[in-house]
């Protein structure tokens, strides 16, 4: 994991958005060039207790429920490490 992605995700989640328990957060991306940032933002939002919805390439995915199950499992596994 690129440490710059971790730092930027912290700024986004903790400073810019001030994510708190119960907040609804949508993480959207049109491509995967910033995968480290996406994973770190997801991880931090979940740690803060947010309800996170992922929207990649217009595939709306919710934790635990997805048509793109294998992709979502891999993403969440890597975001949780």
Buried (B, 14 or more C-beta within 10 A) or exposed (E): BEEEBBEBBBEBBEEEBEBEEEBEBEBEBEEEEBBBBBBBBBBBBBEBEBBBBBEBEEEEBEEEEBEBEEBBEEBBEBBEE
